[in-house]
Amino acid sequence: MSKKTMILLLALLLVVGLGGAGVMYNGLKDRVDADALATENTSEEKGEFQLAPDFTFRDSEGNEYWLSDFVGKPTIVNFWASWCGPCKNEMPHFQEAWEEYGEEINFLIVNLSAYMGDTREKADAVIEEGGYTFPVYYDTSGNAVDTYGIRGIPMTLFVDEDGYLLAYANSMLSEESLQRGIDYIYPPEQ
């Protein structure tokens, strides 16, 4: 087989492989596992849960915050990037939840601006294009990635009013999974 034929064959295999991966992704992207939410512990005892590790992030004006600054109110932390399709797919769910619970729950939608080429400008464009009004923050130093060992996104944390991590998800959340996480940190009887 000639070198030219070998290169053409490899190129064809690459195109077919990428096409197949694209078809699989499109077929699976909307089939979210409603049980993707993991609880940090099954015990009802607070002492059995772990305090959510603290990390720093910034608002749009450059002010620095720590996760611990939000203790006193249940908090949802969502880590995302502008190039992440699943992150963008779950944003409407966060918008709806923020509109319903924004007074009772802190929503920290944290763009990983220091992660794999993302920037605040790209993140802001996604937020503006989607018409989202929930609060957006930025991890410009990579502190969240380091603190939580983030290797894939989206990632969502559900932290109770005392700062304990009660549940998390290492994948895109369905509307049902997001509601279940909210129910962990802000039970319906409240």
Accessible surface in RSA format (square Angstrom, percent):
REM  Atomic radii and reference values for relative SASA: ProtOr
REM  Chains: A
REM  Algorithm: Lee & Richards
REM  Probe-radius: 1.40
REM  Slices: 20
REM RES _ NUM      All-atoms   Total-Side   Main-Chain    Non-polar    All polar
REM                ABS   REL    ABS   REL    ABS   REL    ABS   REL    ABS   REL
RES MET A   1   162.89  84.4  73.46  48.6  89.43 212.9  87.80  74.6  75.09  99.5
RES SER A   2    64.91  54.8  48.55  64.8  16.36  37.7  53.56 114.1  11.35  15.9
RES LYS A   3   167.95  81.9 155.17  95.2  12.77  30.4 103.97  93.6  63.98  68.2
RES LYS A   4   155.05  75.6 149.52  91.7   5.53  13.2  95.80  86.2  59.25  63.1
RES THR A   5    67.89  48.3  66.53  67.4   1.37   3.3  43.24  58.1  24.66  37.3
RES MET A   6    89.13  46.2  89.13  59.0   0.00   0.0  82.07  69.8   7.07   9.4
RES ILE A   7   100.81  57.4  99.98  74.5   0.83   2.0 100.22  72.2   0.60   1.6
RES LEU A   8   111.34  62.0 107.69  77.0   3.64   9.2 107.88  75.8   3.46   9.3
RES LEU A   9    73.64  41.0  69.75  49.9   3.89   9.8  73.13  51.4   0.51   1.4
RES LEU A  10   105.67  58.8 101.08  72.3   4.59  11.5 101.40  71.2   4.26  11.5
RES ALA A  11    47.38  43.6  41.57  64.2   5.81  13.2  46.56  65.6   0.82   2.2
RES LEU A  12   104.93  58.4 101.20  72.4   3.73   9.4 104.32  73.3   0.60   1.6
RES LEU A  13   105.13  58.5  97.31  69.6   7.81  19.6  97.72  68.6   7.40  19.9
RES LEU A  14   113.63  63.3 107.12  76.6   6.51  16.4 113.01  79.4   0.62   1.7
RES VAL A  15    98.73  65.0  95.10  86.1   3.63   8.7  96.42  83.8   2.32   6.3
RES VAL A  16    94.99  62.5  86.30  78.1   8.69  20.9  92.00  79.9   2.99   8.1
RES GLY A  17    44.58  55.0   0.00   N/A  44.58  55.0  37.50 102.9   7.08  15.9
RES LEU A  18   116.44  64.9 107.91  77.2   8.54  21.5 108.34  76.1   8.10  21.8
RES GLY A  19    39.01  48.1   0.00   N/A  39.01  48.1  36.94 101.4   2.07   4.6
RES GLY A  20    35.68  44.0   0.00   N/A  35.68  44.0  32.73  89.8   2.95   6.6
RES ALA A  21    56.83  52.3  46.94  72.4   9.90  22.5  51.17  72.1   5.67  15.0
RES GLY A  22    32.07  39.6   0.00   N/A  32.07  39.6  31.37  86.1   0.71   1.6
RES VAL A  23   111.99  73.7 106.35  96.3   5.63  13.6 108.44  94.2   3.55   9.6
RES MET A  24   126.40  65.5 120.75  79.9   5.65  13.4  92.87  79.0  33.53  44.4
RES TYR A  25    97.00  45.3  91.08  51.8   5.92  15.4  91.84  69.0   5.16   6.4
RES ASN A  26    91.86  63.3  79.16  76.5  12.70  30.6  23.31  56.1  68.55  66.3
RES GLY A  27    46.11  56.9   0.00   N/A  46.11  56.9  34.84  95.6  11.27  25.2
RES LEU A  28    92.74  51.6  86.88  62.2   5.86  14.7  86.91  61.0   5.83  15.7
RES LYS A  29    75.28  36.7  61.46  37.7  13.82  32.9  25.94  23.4  49.34  52.6
RES ASP A  30   103.97  72.8  80.18  79.8  23.79  56.2  34.28  80.7  69.69  69.5
RES ARG A  31   180.01  75.6 152.43  77.7  27.59  65.7  62.49  85.4 117.52  71.2
RES VAL A  32    39.88  26.2  13.09  11.9  26.79  64.5  18.67  16.2  21.21  57.5
RES ASP A  33    89.62  62.8  76.25  75.9  13.37  31.6  39.65  93.3  49.97  49.8
RES ALA A  34    43.93  40.4  40.14  61.9   3.79   8.6  40.14  56.5   3.79  10.0
RES ASP A  35   106.31  74.5  91.15  90.7  15.16  35.9  24.79  58.4  81.52  81.3
RES ALA A  36    23.90  22.0   4.89   7.5  19.01  43.2  12.21  17.2  11.70  31.0
RES LEU A  37    15.63   8.7   0.41   0.3  15.22  38.3   0.52   0.4  15.11  40.7
RES ALA A  38    37.61  34.6  31.93  49.3   5.68  12.9  37.61  53.0   0.00   0.0
RES THR A  39    48.62  34.6  28.57  29.0  20.05  47.8  17.12  23.0  31.50  47.6
RES GLU A  40    58.01  33.3  35.05  26.5  22.97  54.7   3.60   7.0  54.42  44.4
RES ASN A  41    40.58  28.0  27.74  26.8  12.83  30.9   9.72  23.4  30.86  29.8
RES THR A  42   127.24  90.5 100.58 102.0  26.66  63.5  75.55 101.5  51.69  78.1
RES SER A  43    33.28  28.1  21.40  28.6  11.88  27.4  25.38  54.0   7.91  11.1
RES GLU A  44   168.32  96.6 140.43 106.2  27.89  66.4  66.20 128.1 102.11  83.4
RES GLU A  45   117.23  67.3 113.94  86.2   3.29   7.8  34.08  65.9  83.15  67.9
RES LYS A  46    78.26  38.2  73.62  45.2   4.63  11.0  63.56  57.2  14.69  15.6
RES GLY A  47    74.97  92.5   0.00   N/A  74.97  92.5  40.22 110.4  34.76  77.8
RES GLU A  48   101.72  58.4  79.93  60.5  21.79  51.9   8.67  16.8  93.05  76.0
RES PHE A  49    29.37  14.7  18.91  11.7  10.46  27.2  19.54  11.8   9.84  28.2
RES GLN A  50    84.65  47.3  77.83  56.9   6.82  16.2  35.04  74.6  49.61  37.6
RES LEU A  51   105.49  58.8  95.49  68.3  10.00  25.1  95.49  67.1  10.00  26.9
RES ALA A  52    13.42  12.3   1.17   1.8  12.24  27.9   1.17   1.6  12.24  32.4
RES PRO A  53    43.40  31.6  33.00  30.1  10.40  37.8  43.40  35.8   0.00   0.0
RES ASP A  54    57.45  40.2  40.18  40.0  17.27  40.8  25.08  59.0  32.37  32.3
RES PHE A  55     0.11   0.1   0.00   0.0   0.11   0.3   0.11   0.1   0.00   0.0
RES THR A  56    17.58  12.5  17.04  17.3   0.55   1.3   7.36   9.9  10.22  15.5
RES PHE A  57     3.51   1.8   0.00   0.0   3.51   9.1   3.51   2.1   0.00   0.0
RES ARG A  58    89.26  37.5  89.26  45.5   0.00   0.0  19.03  26.0  70.23  42.6
RES ASP A  59    20.33  14.2  19.94  19.8   0.39   0.9  11.30  26.6   9.03   9.0
RES SER A  60    64.50  54.5  50.38  67.2  14.13  32.5  26.06  55.5  38.44  53.9
RES GLU A  61   145.87  83.7 110.42  83.5  35.45  84.4  50.99  98.6  94.88  77.5
RES GLY A  62    33.16  40.9   0.00   N/A  33.16  40.9  22.77  62.5  10.40  23.3
RES ASN A  63    73.10  50.4  67.79  65.5   5.31  12.8  18.09  43.5  55.01  53.2
RES GLU A  64    90.13  51.7  63.11  47.7  27.01  64.3  14.87  28.8  75.26  61.4
RES TYR A  65    65.62  30.6  65.62  37.3   0.00   0.0  35.18  26.4  30.45  37.5
RES TRP A  66   106.20  42.6 106.20  51.4   0.00   0.0  89.33  47.6  16.87  27.4
RES LEU A  67     8.43   4.7   7.24   5.2   1.19   3.0   7.24   5.1   1.19   3.2
RES SER A  68    57.70  48.8  43.53  58.1  14.17  32.6  33.80  72.0  23.91  33.5
RES ASP A  69    86.68  60.7  51.36  51.1  35.31  83.5  22.21  52.3  64.46  64.3
RES PHE A  70    35.29  17.7  29.76  18.4   5.53  14.4  34.30  20.8   0.99   2.8
RES VAL A  71    82.43  54.2  56.88  51.5  25.54  61.6  58.77  51.1  23.66  64.2
RES GLY A  72    61.02  75.3   0.00   N/A  61.02  75.3  32.00  87.8  29.02  65.0
RES LYS A  73    70.29  34.3  69.39  42.6   0.90   2.1  37.21  33.5  33.08  35.2
RES PRO A  74    11.43   8.3  11.43  10.4   0.00   0.0  11.43   9.4   0.00   0.0
RES THR A  75     2.83   2.0   2.83   2.9   0.00   0.0   0.85   1.1   1.98   3.0
RES ILE A  76     0.00   0.0   0.00   0.0   0.00   0.0   0.00   0.0   0.00   0.0
RES VAL A  77     0.00   0.0   0.00   0.0   0.00   0.0   0.00   0.0   0.00   0.0
RES ASN A  78     2.11   1.5   2.11   2.0   0.00   0.0   0.00   0.0   2.11   2.0
RES PHE A  79     0.00   0.0   0.00   0.0   0.00   0.0   0.00   0.0   0.00   0.0
RES TRP A  80     0.36   0.1   0.36   0.2   0.00   0.0   0.36   0.2   0.00   0.0
RES ALA A  81     0.00   0.0   0.00   0.0   0.00   0.0   0.00   0.0   0.00   0.0
RES SER A  82     8.44   7.1   4.78   6.4   3.66   8.4   2.51   5.3   5.93   8.3
RES TRP A  83   115.40  46.3  86.03  41.6  29.37  69.0  94.34  50.3  21.06  34.2
RES CYS A  84     6.08   4.6   3.23   3.6   2.85   6.7   2.85   7.2   3.23   3.5
RES GLY A  85    27.35  33.7   0.00   N/A  27.35  33.7  20.74  56.9   6.61  14.8
RES PRO A  86    39.22  28.6  39.22  35.8   0.00   0.0  39.22  32.4   0.00   0.0
RES CYS A  87     0.61   0.5   0.00   0.0   0.61   1.4   0.16   0.4   0.46   0.5
RES LYS A  88    84.07  41.0  78.20  48.0   5.88  14.0  36.18  32.6  47.89  51.0
RES ASN A  89    57.05  39.3  40.79  39.4  16.27  39.2  13.50  32.5  43.55  42.1
RES GLU A  90     0.60   0.3   0.42   0.3   0.18   0.4   0.60   1.2   0.00   0.0
RES MET A  91     1.61   0.8   1.61   1.1   0.00   0.0   1.30   1.1   0.31   0.4
RES PRO A  92    57.13  41.6  55.07  50.2   2.07   7.5  56.82  46.9   0.31   1.9
RES HIS A  93    43.82  23.9  41.68  29.0   2.14   5.5  27.69  28.5  16.13  18.8
RES PHE A  94     1.23   0.6   1.23   0.8   0.00   0.0   1.23   0.7   0.00   0.0
RES GLN A  95    19.51  10.9  19.51  14.3   0.00   0.0  16.72  35.6   2.79   2.1
RES GLU A  96    92.47  53.1  87.17  65.9   5.30  12.6  39.45  76.3  53.03  43.3
RES ALA A  97     9.21   8.5   4.60   7.1   4.61  10.5   8.69  12.2   0.52   1.4
RES TRP A  98    69.92  28.1  67.67  32.8   2.25   5.3  61.28  32.7   8.64  14.0
RES GLU A  99   118.59  68.1  83.11  62.9  35.48  84.5  34.48  66.7  84.11  68.7
RES GLU A 100   120.02  68.9  91.87  69.5  28.16  67.0  37.17  71.9  82.85  67.6
RES TYR A 101    32.58  15.2  32.58  18.5   0.00   0.0  16.86  12.7  15.71  19.4
RES GLY A 102    22.85  28.2   0.00   N/A  22.85  28.2   7.16  19.7  15.69  35.1
RES GLU A 103   150.04  86.1 134.27 101.6  15.77  37.6  53.55 103.6  96.49  78.8
RES GLU A 104    65.13  37.4  57.87  43.8   7.26  17.3  23.36  45.2  41.77  34.1
RES ILE A 105     1.10   0.6   0.00   0.0   1.10   2.7   0.00   0.0   1.10   3.0
RES ASN A 106    23.52  16.2  18.62  18.0   4.90  11.8   5.90  14.2  17.62  17.0
RES PHE A 107     3.90   2.0   0.00   0.0   3.90  10.2   0.00   0.0   3.90  11.2
RES LEU A 108     1.51   0.8   1.51   1.1   0.00   0.0   1.51   1.1   0.00   0.0
RES ILE A 109     1.03   0.6   1.03   0.8   0.00   0.0   1.03   0.7   0.00   0.0
RES VAL A 110     0.00   0.0   0.00   0.0   0.00   0.0   0.00   0.0   0.00   0.0
RES ASN A 111     0.00   0.0   0.00   0.0   0.00   0.0   0.00   0.0   0.00   0.0
RES LEU A 112     0.37   0.2   0.24   0.2   0.13   0.3   0.37   0.3   0.00   0.0
RES SER A 113    14.38  12.2   4.02   5.4  10.36  23.9   4.04   8.6  10.34  14.5
RES ALA A 114    54.89  50.5  14.47  22.3  40.42  91.9  26.08  36.7  28.81  76.3
RES TYR A 115    31.59  14.7  29.93  17.0   1.66   4.3  22.54  16.9   9.05  11.2
RES MET A 116   140.22  72.6 102.38  67.8  37.84  90.1 103.17  87.7  37.06  49.1
RES GLY A 117    55.63  68.6   0.00   N/A  55.63  68.6  41.14 112.9  14.49  32.4
RES ASP A 118     5.67   4.0   0.00   0.0   5.67  13.4   0.00   0.0   5.67   5.6
RES THR A 119    50.11  35.6  47.12  47.8   3.00   7.1  48.47  65.1   1.65   2.5
RES ARG A 120    74.83  31.4  72.17  36.8   2.66   6.3  22.45  30.7  52.38  31.7
RES GLU A 121   130.35  74.8 121.35  91.8   9.00  21.4  69.92 135.2  60.43  49.3
RES LYS A 122   108.89  53.1 102.56  62.9   6.33  15.1  69.39  62.5  39.50  42.1
RES ALA A 123     0.00   0.0   0.00   0.0   0.00   0.0   0.00   0.0   0.00   0.0
RES ASP A 124    55.59  38.9  52.46  52.2   3.13   7.4  27.95  65.8  27.64  27.6
RES ALA A 125    58.08  53.4  48.48  74.8   9.60  21.8  55.54  78.2   2.54   6.7
RES VAL A 126    24.03  15.8  20.19  18.3   3.84   9.3  22.43  19.5   1.60   4.4
RES ILE A 127    21.75  12.4  21.61  16.1   0.14   0.3  21.61  15.6   0.14   0.4
RES GLU A 128   146.09  83.9 126.69  95.8  19.40  46.2  49.56  95.9  96.53  78.8
RES GLU A 129   161.92  93.0 125.23  94.7  36.69  87.4  48.77  94.3 113.16  92.4
RES GLY A 130    39.16  48.3   0.00   N/A  39.16  48.3  17.54  48.1  21.61  48.4
RES GLY A 131    52.83  65.2   0.00   N/A  52.83  65.2  35.05  96.2  17.78  39.8
RES TYR A 132    38.76  18.1  26.14  14.9  12.61  32.8  10.46   7.9  28.30  34.9
RES THR A 133    88.38  62.9  67.13  68.1  21.25  50.6  69.48  93.3  18.90  28.6
RES PHE A 134     6.36   3.2   0.10   0.1   6.26  16.3   0.10   0.1   6.26  17.9
RES PRO A 135    45.53  33.2  34.51  31.5  11.02  40.1  45.48  37.6   0.05   0.3
RES VAL A 136    22.74  15.0  10.42   9.4  12.32  29.7  10.42   9.1  12.32  33.4
RES TYR A 137    27.82  13.0  27.82  15.8   0.00   0.0   4.40   3.3  23.42  28.9
RES TYR A 138     5.65   2.6   5.64   3.2   0.01   0.0   0.00   0.0   5.65   7.0
RES ASP A 139     1.08   0.8   0.79   0.8   0.29   0.7   0.19   0.5   0.89   0.9
RES THR A 140    64.48  45.9  40.88  41.4  23.60  56.2  31.42  42.2  33.06  50.0
RES SER A 141    84.94  71.8  48.74  65.0  36.20  83.4  51.56 109.8  33.38  46.8
RES GLY A 142    10.80  13.3   0.00   N/A  10.80  13.3  10.69  29.3   0.11   0.3
RES ASN A 143    47.02  32.4  44.62  43.1   2.40   5.8   4.87  11.7  42.15  40.7
RES ALA A 144     0.00   0.0   0.00   0.0   0.00   0.0   0.00   0.0   0.00   0.0
RES VAL A 145    19.29  12.7  19.19  17.4   0.10   0.2  19.19  16.7   0.10   0.3
RES ASP A 146   115.75  81.1  88.55  88.1  27.20  64.3  31.19  73.4  84.56  84.3
RES THR A 147    49.45  35.2  18.67  18.9  30.78  73.4  18.90  25.4  30.56  46.2
RES TYR A 148    33.21  15.5  10.62   6.0  22.59  58.8  15.71  11.8  17.50  21.6
RES GLY A 149    36.64  45.2   0.00   N/A  36.64  45.2  21.79  59.8  14.86  33.3
RES ILE A 150     3.17   1.8   0.00   0.0   3.17   7.6   2.59   1.9   0.59   1.6
RES ARG A 151   193.35  81.2 163.38  83.3  29.98  71.4  79.60 108.8 113.75  68.9
RES GLY A 152    40.41  49.8   0.00   N/A  40.41  49.8  32.57  89.4   7.84  17.6
RES ILE A 153    26.30  15.0   3.38   2.5  22.92  55.2   3.96   2.8  22.34  60.6
RES PRO A 154     2.22   1.6   2.22   2.0   0.00   0.0   2.22   1.8   0.00   0.0
RES MET A 155    19.06   9.9  19.06  12.6   0.00   0.0  16.86  14.3   2.20   2.9
RES THR A 156     0.00   0.0   0.00   0.0   0.00   0.0   0.00   0.0   0.00   0.0
RES LEU A 157     0.88   0.5   0.88   0.6   0.00   0.0   0.88   0.6   0.00   0.0
RES PHE A 158     0.00   0.0   0.00   0.0   0.00   0.0   0.00   0.0   0.00   0.0
RES VAL A 159     4.87   3.2   4.87   4.4   0.00   0.0   4.87   4.2   0.00   0.0
RES ASP A 160     4.47   3.1   3.45   3.4   1.02   2.4   3.43   8.1   1.04   1.0
RES GLU A 161    63.37  36.4  62.40  47.2   0.97   2.3  26.59  51.4  36.78  30.0
RES ASP A 162    69.41  48.6  58.29  58.0  11.11  26.3  12.73  30.0  56.68  56.5
RES GLY A 163     7.20   8.9   0.00   N/A   7.20   8.9   5.59  15.3   1.61   3.6
RES TYR A 164    54.15  25.3  54.15  30.8   0.00   0.0  15.13  11.4  39.02  48.1
RES LEU A 165    11.01   6.1  11.01   7.9   0.00   0.0  11.01   7.7   0.00   0.0
RES LEU A 166    21.16  11.8  20.08  14.4   1.09   2.7  20.08  14.1   1.09   2.9
RES ALA A 167     0.00   0.0   0.00   0.0   0.00   0.0   0.00   0.0   0.00   0.0
RES TYR A 168    62.38  29.1  62.38  35.5   0.00   0.0  21.97  16.5  40.41  49.8
RES ALA A 169     0.53   0.5   0.00   0.0   0.53   1.2   0.53   0.8   0.00   0.0
RES ASN A 170    95.90  66.1  70.92  68.5  24.98  60.1  29.78  71.7  66.12  63.9
RES SER A 171    46.59  39.4  42.23  56.4   4.36  10.0  41.19  87.7   5.40   7.6
RES MET A 172    23.24  12.0  19.88  13.2   3.36   8.0  18.88  16.0   4.37   5.8
RES LEU A 173     0.48   0.3   0.48   0.3   0.00   0.0   0.48   0.3   0.00   0.0
RES SER A 174    14.12  11.9  12.15  16.2   1.97   4.5  14.12  30.1   0.00   0.0
RES GLU A 175    90.36  51.9  87.51  66.2   2.85   6.8  26.04  50.4  64.31  52.5
RES GLU A 176   111.87  64.2 103.86  78.6   8.01  19.1  57.32 110.9  54.55  44.5
RES SER A 177     0.00   0.0   0.00   0.0   0.00   0.0   0.00   0.0   0.00   0.0
RES LEU A 178     3.95   2.2   3.95   2.8   0.00   0.0   3.95   2.8   0.00   0.0
RES GLN A 179    64.67  36.2  63.90  46.7   0.77   1.8  40.13  85.4  24.54  18.6
RES ARG A 180    78.05  32.8  75.71  38.6   2.35   5.6  53.88  73.6  24.17  14.7
RES GLY A 181     0.00   0.0   0.00   N/A   0.00   0.0   0.00   0.0   0.00   0.0
RES ILE A 182     1.34   0.8   1.34   1.0   0.00   0.0   1.34   1.0   0.00   0.0
RES ASP A 183    48.22  33.8  41.86  41.7   6.36  15.0  14.36  33.8  33.87  33.8
RES TYR A 184    86.67  40.5  71.05  40.4  15.61  40.6  52.94  39.8  33.73  41.6
RES ILE A 185     2.41   1.4   0.00   0.0   2.41   5.8   0.09   0.1   2.32   6.3
RES TYR A 186    37.74  17.6  36.20  20.6   1.54   4.0  21.68  16.3  16.06  19.8
RES PRO A 187    38.49  28.1  38.48  35.1   0.01   0.1  38.48  31.8   0.01   0.1
RES PRO A 188   107.76  78.5  71.81  65.5  35.95 130.7  82.65  68.2  25.11 156.0
RES GLU A 189   149.26  85.7 108.71  82.2  40.55  96.6  73.85 142.8  75.42  61.6
RES GLN A 190   116.32  65.0  64.00  46.8  52.31 124.6  43.12  91.8  73.20  55.5
END  Absolute sums over single chains surface
CHAIN  1 A    10380.6       8097.3       2283.3       6043.2       4337.3
END  Absolute sums over all chains
TOTAL         10380.6       8097.3       2283.3       6043.2       4337.3
